[in-house]
């Protein structure tokens, strides 16, 4: 122990903000937060001077607040370096954001300091002690009390947290301990990868098992869970629940008021997915309905359906719903005006004038190190080749440590890049570090996704993460110092004239390019190699992405509105309204599918379709298959179709001879009826093998094992959902042992016809008839289509075809094709006639 007098020791301890009393002694966490320092005394002196100067400025700010309230505070540069040995910054006041009151913000900042000193409970942190220092070092830690106070007095908080602030992991933990939080905290993510990864991280921080089971403590109860499509893991007694936006929308169909939740956090709102826009609209309605619950004229000017919906949306005043909207690059003015606006929702402005939500805005600084941008001097012709070359160049020239994050458009490009990198890395000199290429995209299993967030599997190795745009936001891959940006991303585009939705590789927006570059500066100075010119960035890239609701088919969105009781979908509050013609088209299509009645009210079939985690068309297929007693077979096919890309791997032409045995084995799976029956046969054949043999079985036939495992998981989930919806009897679902012992028997011809006709009811507008010249002409729009070379029907002629996908390459191709009869199409069209 030090021999210094006690009074001197106390003065020395007070210089640190991270000294905590334990028993009769003190522990200083500065060493763990900031690391050892050679010139500690000089830095402490500098820090004290800065603090005195800040206090002087704060005093002056209070005196000048009345005259300078309208003058915005200067914002820190986006690329500022955060020195780890400086004292944490104070909470940022609202003066930095539009739509807020600077003077009030300064008062709140003073209040935060006062509350921090007067209430030690606000400094209390629960969970895994080994992560306390990391969590306190996050920029958002200093703003935790400002967040709590804002939600104490406001219904909605718009939280703009820059990259690296820690908002996605820390905000739900702050809210879950508030006195008003008696229920769950929901935090939505646009992608399942982000939801599952963040749930795992927060579960670790809270020191709680994600599964609700802890082998070291049998009495432990999990407090964190997640729910994504076909994967649900929420332990009993959970307080924080990560979801995809679509899953929360499904829950709102069952419970329009979200009564089990005390707070809903909508993260990454800048991506403006359809589900996010719908979610914000529903949340606004809940807030307005709850605020107007005591109003005597709340039903004035509304239809019976709207009045009934408002009553179902109302919550007990003792248990209000808090909403947090978070993003790094959100349009704050637009979100603020959306929640405070009285327009939309089917009610007059006068009746809603007193029910608008109270909205507060906070800005959280980020932790961003400088990133050097390197553009290509000339446009790149072969992006995949340029990306692989850039990765290998970085690997050879840049020192360790420092992993690489490379952005690609989709799964096929990622698999191709991984193969090329591994082939070329094998020829590198022995003194060059090893290289480990790891894929990261949405359809990967959770175990495969986690590999991207773990250190390299062996020493003296650089990790290269090959990711789609899911790695742009929310998910942070640790160790990354170098980013390779291909400048592309696959986005859904709907062509109303053709009635066709395609997934096309398009140039990203400037906002996405900035986000990608920022990934290199999360842990230290980094570099971003852009595979496009600086001129392309400044002149060709749009500032932000077009909201998804303005560029894709909104059929599913309209069904969700109807299932939740929205009588007039044209007046539903949305930040950006889609074209009215597109809305009308969706209503007509839902009427064809039997989801809506003649008066445009939702039917019982429509309600069931909205509860199924598949598209409306697949929902129609499953409902009809249940009535035709071919539901198990339909589930097998739908599971394969929704598991990701094609389950069959491509066979390169120059390697055909190597795979002669593969061709023979594949022919055993092919069915003359087309691709749907081929998918069914593949699933049934695989589950007939022992699960330990699946890998070998798939390798022998060049089948994507990863997608087949995902399809098997979806199959299990869909069977359980159909049992709960009473579409399938539990005793009719065979066990795993029964399937392994059962010999494969092809589906009988009559059952095959019944199954195909069920799919036809869902996709009757995606059919084509054989023309006299040998081409296929679509029944809707009269366009010429050709059967894709990947189809088992390629090169064959049949009376009529049904296809599930349409792609444009060198031709207008039809994919997922099945042979049908012409009179089936006529009968299906007549039954759906409006």
TANOR-V612143 format. One record per backbone hydrogen bond with DSSP energy under -0.5 kcal/mol. CO is the residue of the C=O (numbers start at 1). NH is the residue of the N-H. If there is no record, write none. Layout:
BEGIN
[[CO:NH] [CO:NH]]
END
This chain:
BEGIN
[[5:9] [6:10] [7:11] [8:12] [9:13] [10:14] [11:15] [12:15] [13:16] [16:19] [18:29] [20:27] [22:25] [25:22] [27:20] [27:29] [28:31] [29:33] [30:34] [30:35] [31:35] [37:40] [39:43] [40:44] [41:45] [42:46] [43:47] [44:48] [45:49] [46:50] [47:51] [48:52] [49:53] [50:54] [51:55] [52:56] [53:57] [54:58] [55:59] [56:60] [57:61] [58:62] [59:63] [60:64] [61:65] [64:67] [64:68] [65:69] [68:71] [70:72] [77:80] [81:83] [83:86] [93:96] [94:97] [97:100] [100:102] [101:105] [102:106] [103:107] [104:108] [105:109] [106:110] [107:111] [108:112] [109:113] [110:114] [111:115] [112:116] [113:117] [114:118] [115:119] [118:120] [119:122] [120:123] [121:124] [127:129] [128:131] [129:132] [131:135] [132:136] [133:137] [134:138] [135:138] [138:141] [139:142] [140:143] [141:144] [142:91] [143:147] [144:148] [145:149] [146:150] [147:151] [148:152] [149:153] [150:154] [155:323] [156:360] [157:159] [157:325] [158:160] [158:362] [159:161] [159:327] [160:162] [160:364] [162:165] [163:367] [165:140] [166:170] [167:171] [170:174] [171:175] [172:176] [173:177] [174:177] [175:178] [178:181] [180:182] [184:186] [184:262] [184:263] [185:241] [186:265] [187:243] [188:267] [189:245] [191:195] [192:196] [193:197] [194:198] [195:199] [196:200] [197:201] [198:202] [199:203] [200:204] [201:205] [202:206] [203:208] [204:207] [205:128] [209:212] [217:220] [223:239] [223:240] [225:242] [226:233] [227:244] [228:231] [231:228] [233:226] [235:238] [239:185] [240:225] [241:187] [242:227] [243:189] [244:248] [245:249] [246:250] [247:251] [248:252] [249:253] [250:253] [250:254] [251:255] [255:258] [258:261] [260:184] [262:322] [263:186] [264:266] [264:324] [265:188] [265:267] [266:326] [268:271] [269:272] [272:548] [273:277] [274:278] [275:279] [276:280] [277:281] [278:282] [279:283] [280:284] [281:285] [282:286] [283:287] [284:288] [285:289] [286:290] [287:291] [288:292] [290:293] [292:295] [295:298] [297:300] [299:302] [303:307] [304:308] [305:309] [306:310] [307:311] [308:312] [309:313] [310:314] [316:319] [322:264] [323:157] [324:266] [324:326] [325:159] [326:269] [327:161] [330:332] [331:335] [332:336] [333:337] [334:338] [335:339] [336:340] [337:341] [339:357] [344:347] [348:352] [349:353] [350:353] [352:355] [357:359] [358:155] [358:156] [360:158] [362:160] [364:162] [370:526] [372:528] [374:530] [381:383] [382:386] [383:387] [384:388] [385:389] [386:390] [387:391] [388:392] [389:393] [390:394] [391:395] [392:396] [393:397] [394:398] [403:481] [403:482] [404:406] [404:465] [405:484] [406:467] [407:486] [409:490] [410:414] [411:415] [412:416] [413:417] [414:418] [415:419] [416:420] [417:421] [418:422] [419:423] [420:424] [421:425] [422:426] [424:427] [425:428] [429:432] [434:462] [435:437] [436:464] [438:466] [440:468] [441:444] [445:449] [446:450] [447:451] [448:451] [449:452] [450:453] [451:454] [460:434] [462:436] [463:404] [463:465] [464:438] [464:466] [465:406] [465:467] [466:440] [467:408] [468:471] [469:472] [470:475] [473:475] [475:477] [476:478] [477:480] [479:403] [481:527] [482:405] [483:485] [483:529] [484:407] [484:486] [485:531] [487:508] [489:491] [489:506] [491:504] [493:502] [494:496] [495:498] [495:499] [495:500] [500:495] [502:493] [502:504] [504:491] [504:506] [506:489] [509:513] [510:514] [511:515] [512:516] [513:517] [514:518] [515:519] [516:519] [517:520] [518:521] [519:522] [521:369] [526:372] [527:483] [528:374] [528:530] [529:485] [529:531] [530:376] [530:532] [532:376] [533:537] [534:538] [535:539] [536:540] [536:541] [542:510] [543:511] [547:550] [548:551] [548:552] [551:494] [554:558] [555:559] [556:560] [557:561] [558:562] [559:563] [560:564] [561:566] [562:565] [565:567] [567:569] [568:571] [569:572] [571:345] [579:583] [580:584] [581:585] [582:586] [583:587] [584:588] [585:589] [586:590] [587:591] [588:592] [589:593] [590:595] [590:596] [591:594] [595:603] [597:600] [601:597] [603:607] [604:608] [605:609] [606:610] [607:611] [608:611] [608:612] [612:614] [615:619] [616:620] [617:621] [618:622] [619:623] [620:624] [621:625] [622:626] [623:627] [624:628] [625:630] [625:631] [626:629] [630:634] [631:635] [632:636] [633:637] [634:638] [635:639] [636:640] [637:641] [638:642] [640:643] [647:649] [647:704] [650:652] [652:655] [653:656] [655:658] [655:659] [656:659] [657:660] [659:663] [660:664] [661:665] [662:666] [663:667] [664:668] [665:668] [666:669] [666:670] [671:674] [673:819] [674:678] [675:679] [676:680] [677:681] [678:682] [679:683] [680:684] [681:685] [682:686] [683:687] [684:688] [686:689] [690:693] [691:694] [693:697] [694:698] [695:699] [696:700] [697:701] [698:701] [698:703] [699:702] [702:649] [703:705] [704:708] [705:709] [706:710] [707:711] [708:712] [709:713] [710:714] [711:715] [712:716] [713:717] [714:718] [715:719] [716:720] [717:721] [718:722] [719:723] [720:724] [721:725] [722:727] [722:728] [723:726] [729:732] [730:733] [732:734] [735:739] [736:740] [737:741] [738:742] [748:752] [749:753] [750:754] [751:755] [752:756] [753:757] [754:758] [755:759] [756:760] [757:761] [758:762] [759:762] [759:763] [763:766] [766:803] [767:779] [768:801] [769:777] [771:774] [775:771] [776:785] [777:769] [778:782] [779:781] [783:778] [785:776] [786:814] [788:791] [791:794] [793:796] [799:770] [800:820] [801:768] [802:818] [805:815] [807:809] [807:813] [811:809] [811:813] [812:786] [813:807] [814:788] [815:804] [815:805] [816:804] [817:675] [818:802] [820:800] [821:824] [821:825] [822:826] [823:827] [824:828] [825:829] [826:830] [827:831] [828:832] [830:833]]
END
